[in-house]
Amino acid sequence: MAAPTPTEYLRQVGKGFVLTWEGHWTGTGEFTNEAILDLSADFTTPTYTSKLFVYDVYIISTTGIEVELQFDATADEPIATLPEGATGPVDRCFRKMPDGFLAPHGAGATGDVFLTTTGAASGDRVFIQISGRVE
C-alpha cells in the first residue's frame, strides 16, 4: 500500500511562509525523500526561488513511526528527526542562527525540504509545521 495523500497548506506573505503538512496512514507505506517544500514550485508568485531559510520546525506523530526532515541543496542535510517510539514533539528553533537554518548554515541555499518516514502502519499520524522565508 502507498503512503497517504497528505493535507498540506502553504501560506506566504511577502518573503515569509508557514507550511503545515499532515498525513494519516490507513495502511502501510513510506515517504522516501518526498519533497514537502519545493522552492522552485511552491514560491512562484512573486518569484522567490534563490534561497530558502527555515526558522522553526515542529513535528509530532504517533509513537510507531520515525520522521526525518532534510534540506537538499548539494547534499542531504538533516534538519530534524522524530525517532520511532518518541512520546513528545520535536520543536526546533533556528532563529538565533544568522538568517535561520540551511546549508550553508546562515547563508541560505537553493534547495528543497524532504520528508522520509520509516515504520509506518495503519493508524499512524504525522503533523509537521515549518516557518521561514524565501528570497
Secondary structure, DSSP 8 states (H G I E B T S, - for coil): ------EEEEEEETTEEEEEEEEE-SS----SSEEEE-HHHH-TTTT--S-EEEEEEEEEE-TT-EEEEEEESSSEEEEEEE-TT--S-EEEE-TTSTT-B-TTTTT-BS-EEEEEEES--TT-EEEEEEEEEE-
